[in-house]
Amino acid sequence: MRSIHVIGIGAGDPDYVTSQAVRALNDTDVFFAMDKGQAKDDLVALRREICQRFIVEPGYRFVELPDPKRASDGDYPQAVADWHAARARVWARAIETELGPDGVGAFLAWGDPSLYDSTLRILDQVLDHVEFTYDVIPGITAVQALTARHRIPLNDVGEPVLITTGRQLRGTGVAGSAVVMLDGDCSFLTCPPQTRIWWGAYLGTPDELLMSGTVGEVGELIAELRADARARHGWIMDIYLLRPNAV
Ligand SMILES: C[S@@+](CC[C@H](N)C(=O)[O-])C[C@H]1O[C@@H](n2cnc3c(N)ncnc32)[C@H](O)[C@@H]1O
């Protein structure tokens, strides 16, 4: 039967690739790739670098999956559900046509596949169209890259941590430690000035940027640095930890 590895490759540094991931990379015949947007070239290059570096006998192929268009008007959850269903049909066709009956395919997920990544949700739907088995190899997330580079614990002693998005932060604020991802709008600027922030962009890559302080001290500086880096690279990935009650 066909099988698929969903491999977390870590959030930027090829050294984040685990030995379990290396085993799965070496077991793979066909890598299915579906990056998009301005970051596409850089992210594809990193995935190819990982394959070149870790695969001992390079008999593998890359197959690019076309990405169906997502409706931009109307109900957001419905638009995402339709988009996932359309992707599932594309992936099913690719698995059927590109993998032999006992072939091994892989999806390389940035960071870890369980965190703000739709690969596993879509693969579950692909099973409605084509039969295969799959396993999941965990990876180092941008959250761990951020805390490691700032050398800080994620949570306060005995306290919970929220992982959220910029959109949610703007809507509801945060009451305790919170990691904010997927924020294109510097939503930390809406926080009270005494809020502590640890910010990082392009973590684990040669372009990495780090800054920390209170939102009052460094908020505007981060916004400027972010805008400048985004203009230079054409894309940016950044993440931050907030602690509203930090002393
Ligand atoms: C679609 S999510 C994917 C997260 C990924 N699955 C993970 O485990 O980290 C993309 C978001 O992750 C964060 N991110 C991922 N890699 C990053 C990096 N190297 N530096 C900074 N932020 C990163 C950013 O907030 C970005 O908007």
The ligand as an ORCA input file, in Angstrom:
! r2SCAN-3c Opt
* xyz 0 1
  C       1.663     28.890      8.893
  S       2.499     29.113     10.416
  C       3.464     27.672     10.487
  C       4.056     27.390     11.839
  C       4.933     26.155     11.853
  N       4.150     24.959     11.577
  C       5.707     25.976     13.144
  O       5.678     24.863     13.702
  O       6.371     26.914     13.568
  C       3.623     30.373      9.948
  C       3.937     31.308     11.103
  O       4.894     30.699     11.945
  C       5.816     31.661     12.415
  N       7.146     31.278     11.933
  C       7.452     30.132     11.288
  N       8.765     30.057     11.065
  C       9.318     31.167     11.570
  C      10.640     31.660     11.643
  N      11.672     30.966     11.148
  N      10.846     32.864     12.240
  C       9.816     33.562     12.755
  N       8.539     33.149     12.703
  C       8.287     31.963     12.136
  C       5.337     33.008     11.893
  O       4.476     33.586     12.860
  C       4.554     32.620     10.666
  O       3.591     33.597     10.362
*
